[in-house]
Amino acid sequence: MQSFSSNGVSLSYLDEGAGPPILLIHGFASSAKVNWVNPGWVDTLVKAGRRVIALDNRGHGTSDKPHEVSAYRVAVMAEDARNLLNHLGIARADVMGYSMGARIAAILALSHPAMVKTLVLGGLGYGIVTGVGPWGPVVDALRSEDPDAITDPIGLMFRKFADQTRSDRVALAACMQATRQPILADDLATLRVPTLIAIGEKDEIAGSAAGLASIIPGSEVLDIPKRDHMLAVGDKVYKAGVLDFLARRSLA
């Protein structure tokens, strides 16, 4: 992976393929490799004739990992995405985010609508408005010295994922505290970017896809059958739905 500096923070990214650009923003405790390379997204999109850009968000992967909560405000992380596009000389791109990455992508589209051609919000529905949660047990689980003492099921799920990805748990705890701030429904209603909301049918974290679609004008919903928050990421229905959406709304 290559790297660049975003306001003094070194961020890693990959840039593969040729064609219309799409920026991929991964979820919490993940990375470009875990979220997009391993599940086959990068390969799928490159084969579909796309230039694929995917970054390791600050606090994740091989990017810098500050421990201050203020370093992980969603607006700050959205600026990282914008700075990467500027670094690559890309004025406008399709943008897909998953879970936390979807929240970042939404803020990018609200703050810099001219840069976002289409928007795919994966693994995040009406929870973008409510904040979903409570996330306190997740922060406690990340900070716990004894994983066997964790009893909260969602906290334990994220702790296991963080351990599997060998993440900096202090940085992740700071990130969790900062990035779960809700986005106002009135702000989301101002989006005029073609938007796809893709959520697993068994996802108990994301919140309602239909609820979010009722706020964002002209948005579409893609239900991913029999998948929860973790397993929806690489699903073939998700991939096919996104390719269809991009063909209709981006390439048309």
C-alpha positions as CSV (number, residue, x, y, z in Angstrom):
1,M,0.0,0.0,0.0
2,Q,1.0,3.6,-0.6
3,S,0.8,6.4,1.9
4,F,0.1,10.1,2.1
5,S,-0.2,12.8,4.8
6,S,-3.7,14.0,5.8
7,N,-3.2,17.0,8.1
8,G,-0.1,15.5,9.6
9,V,-1.5,12.0,9.9
10,S,0.0,9.3,7.7
11,L,-2.7,7.2,6.0
12,S,-2.2,4.1,3.9
13,Y,-4.2,3.4,0.8
14,L,-4.4,1.2,-2.3
15,D,-5.1,2.3,-5.8
16,E,-5.8,-0.4,-8.4
17,G,-7.4,-0.8,-11.8
18,A,-8.4,1.8,-14.4
19,G,-11.6,3.5,-15.3
20,P,-14.1,5.6,-13.3
21,P,-12.9,5.9,-9.8
22,I,-14.7,4.5,-6.7
23,L,-13.5,5.2,-3.2
24,L,-14.0,2.5,-0.5
25,I,-14.2,3.4,3.2
26,H,-14.0,0.5,5.6
27,G,-15.8,-0.1,8.9
28,F,-14.8,0.1,12.5
29,A,-11.9,-2.2,13.6
30,S,-11.4,-3.3,10.0
31,S,-9.0,-2.1,7.2
32,A,-8.9,-1.9,3.5
33,K,-7.6,-5.4,3.3
34,V,-10.1,-7.0,5.7
35,N,-13.1,-5.1,4.4
36,W,-12.5,-4.8,0.7
37,V,-9.6,-7.0,-0.5
38,N,-10.2,-10.3,1.3
39,P,-14.0,-10.4,0.6
40,G,-13.2,-9.9,-3.1
41,W,-14.6,-6.3,-3.6
42,V,-11.4,-4.9,-5.1
43,D,-11.1,-7.7,-7.6
44,T,-14.8,-7.5,-8.5
45,L,-14.7,-3.8,-9.1
46,V,-11.5,-3.8,-11.0
47,K,-12.8,-6.6,-13.3
48,A,-15.9,-4.4,-13.8
49,G,-13.7,-1.7,-15.2
50,R,-13.2,0.5,-12.2
51,R,-10.3,2.3,-10.6
52,V,-10.5,1.3,-6.9
53,I,-9.2,3.4,-4.1
54,A,-9.4,2.2,-0.6
55,L,-7.8,3.7,2.5
56,D,-6.9,2.5,6.0
57,N,-8.8,5.0,8.2
58,R,-6.8,6.6,10.9
59,G,-6.5,4.3,13.9
60,H,-6.8,1.2,11.6
61,G,-4.6,-1.0,9.4
62,T,-1.2,0.4,8.7
63,S,-2.3,4.1,9.1
64,D,-1.2,6.2,12.0
65,K,-3.1,5.5,15.3
66,P,-3.5,8.6,17.5
67,H,-5.1,7.9,20.9
68,E,-7.0,11.2,21.3
69,V,-10.8,11.1,21.0
70,S,-10.7,14.4,19.1
71,A,-8.7,12.8,16.3
72,Y,-11.6,10.6,15.3
73,R,-14.5,13.1,14.8
74,V,-16.4,11.9,11.8
75,A,-15.9,15.3,10.1
76,V,-12.1,14.8,10.5
77,M,-12.2,11.3,9.0
78,A,-14.3,12.6,6.1
79,E,-11.7,15.1,5.4
80,D,-9.1,12.3,5.3
81,A,-11.2,10.8,2.5
82,R,-11.4,14.1,0.7
83,N,-7.7,14.7,1.1
84,L,-7.0,11.3,-0.4
85,L,-9.1,12.1,-3.5
86,N,-7.3,15.5,-3.8
87,H,-3.9,13.8,-3.4
88,L,-4.8,11.6,-6.3
89,G,-6.1,14.4,-8.4
90,I,-9.6,12.9,-8.4
91,A,-12.3,15.6,-8.6
92,R,-15.3,13.3,-8.4
93,A,-15.8,9.6,-7.5
94,D,-18.4,7.1,-6.5
95,V,-18.1,6.4,-2.8
96,M,-19.0,3.3,-0.8
97,G,-18.6,3.0,2.9
98,Y,-19.5,0.1,5.3
99,S,-20.8,0.6,8.8
100,M,-18.6,3.4,10.3
101,G,-17.3,3.9,6.8
102,A,-20.9,4.6,5.6
103,R,-21.2,7.3,8.3
104,I,-17.9,8.9,7.0
105,A,-19.1,8.6,3.4
106,A,-22.3,10.3,4.3
107,I,-20.5,13.2,5.9
108,L,-18.2,13.5,2.9
109,A,-21.3,13.7,0.6
110,L,-22.9,16.3,2.8
111,S,-19.7,18.4,3.2
112,H,-18.5,18.1,-0.4
113,P,-21.4,17.0,-2.6
114,A,-19.6,17.9,-5.8
115,M,-17.0,15.2,-5.1
116,V,-19.5,12.4,-4.7
117,K,-21.0,11.0,-7.8
118,T,-23.0,8.2,-6.2
119,L,-23.1,7.0,-2.6
120,V,-23.4,3.4,-1.3
121,L,-24.1,3.1,2.5
122,G,-23.4,-0.5,3.5
123,G,-24.2,-1.9,6.9
124,L,-25.8,1.3,8.2
125,G,-29.5,2.3,8.1
126,Y,-31.5,4.5,10.4
127,G,-28.8,4.0,13.0
128,I,-27.0,6.8,11.3
129,V,-29.6,9.1,12.8
130,T,-30.1,7.6,16.2
131,G,-26.4,6.8,16.7
132,V,-27.4,3.1,17.5
133,G,-26.0,1.7,20.6
134,P,-25.4,2.0,23.5
135,W,-21.7,1.7,22.5
136,G,-20.3,2.1,26.1
137,P,-20.0,-1.7,26.5
138,V,-17.9,-1.8,23.2
139,V,-15.5,0.8,24.6
140,D,-15.3,-1.1,27.9
141,A,-14.7,-4.4,26.0
142,L,-11.9,-2.8,23.9
143,R,-10.2,-1.5,27.1
144,S,-10.6,-4.7,29.1
145,E,-7.4,-6.5,30.0
146,D,-9.3,-9.7,30.4
147,P,-11.4,-10.7,27.4
148,D,-13.0,-13.6,29.3
149,A,-14.6,-11.0,31.7
150,I,-16.6,-9.4,28.8
151,T,-20.3,-10.3,29.1
152,D,-21.9,-7.9,26.6
153,P,-22.5,-9.8,23.3
154,I,-21.9,-6.8,21.0
155,G,-18.9,-5.7,23.0
156,L,-17.5,-9.2,22.9
157,M,-18.1,-9.4,19.1
158,F,-16.1,-6.2,18.4
159,R,-13.4,-7.2,20.9
160,K,-12.9,-10.5,19.1
161,F,-12.8,-8.8,15.8
162,A,-10.3,-6.2,17.1
163,D,-8.1,-9.0,18.4
164,Q,-8.3,-11.0,15.1
165,T,-7.2,-7.9,13.2
166,R,-4.4,-7.2,15.7
167,S,-5.7,-3.7,16.2
168,D,-4.6,-0.9,18.6
169,R,-7.4,-1.2,21.1
170,V,-6.7,2.2,22.7
171,A,-7.0,3.9,19.3
172,L,-10.2,1.9,18.5
173,A,-11.8,2.9,21.9
174,A,-11.1,6.5,21.1
175,C,-12.5,6.1,17.6
176,M,-15.7,4.4,18.9
177,Q,-16.2,7.3,21.4
178,A,-16.0,9.9,18.6
179,T,-17.6,8.4,15.5
180,R,-20.9,7.3,16.9
181,Q,-22.4,10.8,16.9
182,P,-25.7,10.8,15.1
183,I,-26.3,12.8,11.8
184,L,-29.4,14.9,11.8
185,A,-32.3,13.6,9.7
186,D,-32.8,17.2,8.4
187,D,-29.2,17.2,7.1
188,L,-29.5,13.8,5.4
189,A,-32.7,15.1,3.7
190,T,-30.6,17.6,1.9
191,L,-28.6,14.9,0.1
192,R,-29.1,14.9,-3.7
193,V,-26.6,12.2,-4.5
194,P,-27.9,8.9,-5.9
195,T,-27.8,6.6,-2.8
196,L,-28.0,2.9,-2.2
197,I,-28.6,1.5,1.3
198,A,-27.4,-2.1,1.6
199,I,-28.0,-4.0,4.8
200,G,-28.1,-7.7,5.8
201,E,-31.6,-8.9,6.7
202,K,-30.2,-10.2,10.0
203,D,-28.2,-7.1,10.9
204,E,-29.2,-6.0,14.4
205,I,-26.7,-3.1,14.5
206,A,-27.4,-1.0,11.4
207,G,-31.0,0.1,12.0
208,S,-33.7,0.2,9.4
209,A,-32.8,0.5,5.8
210,A,-36.3,1.6,4.9
211,G,-36.3,4.2,7.7
212,L,-33.1,5.8,6.3
213,A,-34.5,5.6,2.7
214,S,-37.5,7.6,3.8
215,I,-35.2,10.5,4.7
216,I,-32.8,10.5,1.7
217,P,-34.6,11.6,-1.5
218,G,-34.6,9.1,-4.3
219,S,-32.5,6.5,-2.3
220,E,-32.8,2.8,-3.0
221,V,-32.7,-0.2,-0.6
222,L,-30.8,-3.5,-1.1
223,D,-31.7,-6.2,1.3
224,I,-28.9,-8.8,1.7
225,P,-30.7,-12.1,2.5
226,K,-29.7,-14.2,5.6
227,R,-26.7,-12.1,6.5
228,D,-25.8,-10.2,9.7
229,H,-23.6,-7.2,10.1
230,M,-20.3,-9.1,9.8
231,L,-21.3,-11.6,7.0
232,A,-23.0,-9.2,4.7
233,V,-19.7,-7.5,3.7
234,G,-18.6,-10.0,1.1
235,D,-22.0,-11.4,0.0
236,K,-22.6,-12.0,-3.7
237,V,-26.0,-10.3,-3.5
238,Y,-24.4,-7.2,-2.1
239,K,-21.8,-7.2,-4.9
240,A,-24.3,-7.8,-7.7
241,G,-26.6,-5.1,-6.3
242,V,-23.8,-2.5,-6.1
243,L,-22.6,-3.3,-9.6
244,D,-26.2,-2.9,-10.9
245,F,-26.7,0.4,-9.0
246,L,-23.4,1.8,-10.4
247,A,-24.3,0.8,-13.9
248,R,-27.7,2.5,-13.6
249,R,-26.8,5.6,-11.6
250,S,-23.1,6.3,-12.2
251,L,-22.2,5.0,-15.6
252,A,-25.5,5.8,-17.3
